[in-house]
Amino acid sequence: MSNPSFISFSGVSKSYDGANYVVDDLNLDVRKGEFLSLLGPSGSGKTTTLMMLAGFESPTQGEIRLDGRRLDDKPPHQRDIGMVFQNYALFPHLTIAENVAFPLSVRRVGRAEQKGRVKRALEMIELPHLANRRPAQLSGGQQQRVALARALVFEPSVVLMDEPLGALDKRLRETMQYEIMRLHRELSLTIVYVTHDQAEALTMSDRVAVFSDGKIQQAASPTELYENASNAFVANFVGENNGLRGRVVTVKDGWATLALSDGSIIRGRCEQGLSEGAEAMLALRPERAHIHSAEGTQADAHSNVVRARVQELVYCGDHHRVHLTLGSRDALVAKLPNTQRHALPSAGDTIEVAWRHDDCKILAASVPRSAPTVPPPASPSPSIMSTAPAGAN
């Protein structure tokens, strides 16, 4: 059987001082045509991982392979990888057409072929009419699209993107997300994308690898990450989470009960290896918590129910955020859809809040440093994305 891995990190570590590792024993496989996002806080190791794949950093230990060929002993221009940076890295003294043609000239592609490829690349990003302008004459979004065209013009096997939309405003960033997703679908590239923006990673990716302390805590589809976080770090980092703390009372067949500080007993799915008596965290998304007195619903046998005091209501347009307290210290947030069909609670009210047992998960309070090997998904997803060529930067 052929190896499904197109990009492979095997035991890859990176240390700058010989003692502390910014990437620690990374094992990660990426399928051909996959859009993989590396997500994590600053200093988690995601950008260093991308730079080692691009060839701008060298692993201290381990191997990196592309399509079965070892990469970590090759310079960047020999890796057939495109790269897009946050600052675009366009040459200010060259026209847009000349910027896009640059990686082709580095690779000694003939002038006639360069002209045809540049024309097709600019048509792909819908900017052929700006070919003779210079970068300073373009908006930020247009410059980013040029950087994408430059990354794709030499038809690399892999495109890498390092926070490519971080400098754009919210509306333009969302527009560029869909533009990149469109190019990904049409060109079937293998994309590795670094971001600290959770919404961006969830929106654009086939799979997301969540980094912390130089290790991957979980690599899974956006749905799996959000609905079934493997540990407390992932639950708290990906999306909004009510991280209520308590003690595990019972554990059986993948379910556990948790005693909260106010005496409430909560039942939910639990992570593997959780033990009775351990300190644990309840992972509950705010939109899964329902306020019965406001919504006119009743809890059923498959729901947890707690009594909480309303501290504040915040109007957010399509929903209200209801800030609550359980007992003397635990805080809880519920999202109440703005349907205008129900009465809202008032600050100071004591109300019932409920959520289904399978809508929450009980996780160990501490996150282990160890992380498993992360294989590619069982079947490739047809998503695609874009970046700028290593030869251009």
C-alpha positions, 0 to 999 in steps of 0.5 A: 500500500502506498504511503498516504503522506505527502508531507511528513515530519518525523521526530522533528525538534528545533532548539536555538540554545541546545536546551529549550525546544521551540518545536519538540519531537513533532510527528505530522503527516499531511495529505496531497491536496490538503489544507492544513492550518497550524493554530496556536498562541505566540511562541507555540512553535507553529511558525518555526514548523512552517519555516523548517518546511520552507527551508528558512530554519533547519531542524535540530533533530528529525527529518522532513520529507516531501513526496517521499524525498528528504527536504531538510538537507535542501536549500529553499529554492530547491524545495518547489515550495511557494511562500506568502508572508504577512507583509506580502514581500513585494518588490516596490521598484517592480511592476505587478507583472514583474513581481509575479514573473520574478520566481519564473526568472529565478528558475530561468523560464523563457520570456515567452512562457513567462509572459503567458504564465503571468497573464494567466496568474493575474487573470486567476486573481482578477487583476490583469488590468493592474499589471503595469502598476507598482505595489504602492499603487495597490490596496492591501487586499490587491497586494495580497492577491498579487503575492498569491499569484506570485506564489502560484505562478511557478506551479509549486507542489506546496504553498505555505502561508504565514499569517497572510491576512493579519494586516488586513481589516476585518471585512477585507480579511474575510473577502480574502479568506474566500478568495484563497478558498476559491483558489484552493478548490480550483488548483488543488494545491497542498496548503500549510497555513499558519494563523493565530485566528481561530475563526480563520482556521475553522473557516478555511481548513480541512484540518487544524493542528493546535500547537502549544509549547512546541507540541501538537495538542490535537490535529483534527477537522474543524468540527471535531476540534470544536465539538470534541476537544481532546484536552483543556487547552484545545477546549479553551483555545478553540472558540469560546468555552465555559471552563467550569472546574470541579471534582470527578465523582464517577467515570464509566463507559466514556461518561463522567459526573463532575461536582461543581463548587456550588454542589451541582452534579454535571454529567458529560462525555469525558476524555480517555484516562480521566480518573475519579477524584481528579480535578477536572474542567467542564467544556461547554460552549455558550450557545449550548446553554439554554435559559428555560425561563427565557426560552420557554423550554423544559429540561429533559432527562438527558440534560444538566440543570443548574441554578444561576444568578444573572449578572449582566446582559450584553446586546450583540446584534444576533444574540444576547450574551447572558453573564451568570454566576453559579454559587459564589465564584463560578462564572457562566456565559450563555448565548440567547438568540435574538429571535424577539420571541421571548422575554429576556431575564433581568440582572439579579434574576435567579434562573435555571440554565440547562444543556444536554449531557452530550453537549459538554465534555469533562476534561482533565484540568491540566494538559500533558506535554506529551503529544501523539503522532498525528497522521493524515486523515483517512481520506483526502478532502478536496480543499485547496489554497495559495501562497507566494514562491520561495524564489520570490522572497 
